[in-house]
Structures are given as C-alpha cells and as structure tokens.
Amino acid sequence: MNKIICVITILLLAASFSISEAADKPCFCLAPDKITQSPDFDFVDLNGNKIQLNQYTGKVVLLHFWATWCPACASEIPALNALREKFKGNDLVILAIAEDSQRLVEPFAKKLDMKYPIIIDQYGSMMRSYHVKALPYTFLINKKGNISCIAIGARDWTLSTIDSYLDDLLKE
C-alpha cells in the first residue's frame, strides 16, 4: 500500500513540474498542418464600424471567439486588454467574435471594459466558417492573411512566450 502511495505521489509531483514548465514554452497554440488562408468576413462591430478581415492585410490579427456565458472567455479579457495595450502602435489587431446577441454582449463588454472591436456572430456563421468547436477559440493570422496559430481554450495572453511569438509574426 505504501509503495502505491509513494508512486502516486511521485507521479503527481512530476506532472506538476511538467505543467509549470510547459506554461512558459512556445507551445501555447497549434500550428495548422498546411498554410491556410483565413476565411474573409464582412460584419459590423458594436460601434457600427464595418469590419472585413482583408482590411487588415499587412497586420497580425488575433481573432478571438468567445461568449458571455463562458467563464474561461471572461477570464481572458483582462489579459487581452493588456496585450492590446502592450502592442499598441504595432501592427497587431485584436478582434473579438461574440457568439451571443448584441443585447447580451453590450453590457457585458462595458462591464469588463473590453478595449478592442467586438463583432456579433449570434447565429454562428463565422464560427462555422472557421470550424470553431469550443470556446474560447483563438486564431493568430499573419500579415499575409494565413492562419499561423490556433489556441483552443483559455490562455494567459501576457506570457512572455506569446509576446515573443507575436514579435516574430510582426517582423515577418
């Protein structure tokens, strides 16, 4: 019995070390199997501005799918605000795609002080075109409009490895 407890303890300790090490490595997202052009879209944001993805050619786009009912999505908002502030003046654009109604998103976005454009995709057409299967779901799109990285689930967007990855994308 003591052997089993000892083995389990060692496995748990090893797992906790590998998890904490992995948190700061550049494997925060998945690379597509092949070069994939991101689907274009044509929507209006909460402020009434027309947004088309192709208007951001030459910029790096962080396309973030989320919903008001998703606790993990809400937990990312302060880090996304910080990321936007950190890269202000660079060619990084953050676009949030909400899988909710405007009636729900407006007060939520105001309460959490979301500082980047928010697009309403209430009926999921954009989610379908990007094959989003879970929330939060984030795409990093390079300056040529190709998907360079896919992050499934919540991330700490303030990690230095993410900054380095974005710096590399911005230099391309």
N, C-alpha and C positions, 0 to 999 in steps of 0.2 A: 504494500500500500504506500509506504514512504517513497519507494522508487517511482511510482506513478506520479505522486505529488511533486517530487523533485523534477521529473521530466517535464511535466506540465508547466511548472514554474520557469524552467529554463526556456521552453518554447515561447512562453508569454513574454519573457524578458527579451528574447531575440527578436520577436515580432515587433515589440515596442521600439527597439533600437532601429530596426529597418524602416519602420513607418516614419520615425522622426528624421532619419537620414533622407528618405525619399521626398520629404516635404520641401526641401530646398534644391532639388535636382531639376534639370530642364525637361523632365518628363511629365509636365503638368497637363499635356494635351496629346492627342493622337494626330499623326500626320496622315493625310489621305494616301491611299495606295498609289494613286496616279495624280498627275496635275489635273485639277478640276476647276473649271471656271465657275464662279459663284453665280447662281441664278439672279438675274436682274429683277427689280421690283419697282413699283410706282405707287407710293402711298402718301398720305398727308400725316404729318406729326401732330401732336396735341396742340401745338401753337399755330396750326394751319399752314405750315410750310410744306411744299411739295418735296418729297424725298425720293430720289431714284438712286439705286446703287451706283450706276455708271457715272453719276456726277462726282463720285469720289475716286475715280481712276487717278492714280498718282499719289494716293493716300493709303495708309493702312487703316482698315476698318475692323473694329471689334463689334461683331453682330451678336447681340445677346438676347436670347429668347427666354422669357420669364412670365410669371403670372402673380397676381396679388394674393392668391390663395396658397402660394408656395413659400414656406418658411425659409428654405435654403436660398431661394431667389432674393428674398428680402434681406437676408444676412449678407449678401454680396454688394448691396447698394453702396454702403459707405466706402468699401474698397474700390468700387468702380468710380465713385466720385473722386477719390484720392488719386486714382490712376489718371483720370481726365485732367485733374489739376496739375499733376506731375508732368504730363506730356503736353500741356497747354503750349501753343505756339509751334509744336511739331506737327507732322502730318498724320496724327492719329485721330480717328473719328470713332466715337462710341455711339452706337445706335441700339436702342432697347426695343425689342419687339414683344409687345404685351399680348398674351393670349387671354384677353378679357374685354369687357365693354369699356367704352370711354367713361361711362358713369362710375365705374369702379376704379378705373386707373387714375383719373384726375385727382381725387382727394388723396389716394394712396401716394402718388408721386409727389404731391405737395407736402404731405406729412413727412415723408422720408427725404425731402429736398433733393430729388433726382435732378442732376445738373446736365443731362445730356438728352438729345432728342428721343422721344418715345413715340413709337408707331403702334397703332391698334390693329391687331390681327385677330379680331374676335371670332371669326369663322375658320381660322387656321389655314388659309390658303398659302401663306408664306411658310408656315411650319411644314406643310405638305411638300412644297417645292424644295425645301432644304432637308427633307426627310428627318425632321426632329421627332424623336421618340420619347423624350423625357425632358423635364425642366429642373434646373436651368440647363441650357444648352448654348454653347458659345462657339462662334466661328471667328478665327482671325483670317482676314482676307488681305493678301499682299497688294502692293501698288499696281500690279498688273490685273487685279481682279480675280486672282486664283485663291482658292481656299488653301491656306498653309497649315492650319492647325484647327482641331476640333476639341473642345473641352466639354465633357459631359459631367454634369453635377457641379456643385459649388466649388469655387476656388478662392484663395486669398490673392486677389489681384495686386497686392502690394509686395509680393515676394520679389526678391532681387533677381531670381532666375527669370521671372516673367518680364521684368524691366529689361534684362539683357536680351531676351528673345525679341521683344518689341524694338529695342535699339537696333538689332541686326536687321529686322524687317524694314525699319525706317531708312537704313543705309542702302538697301538694295536699289 
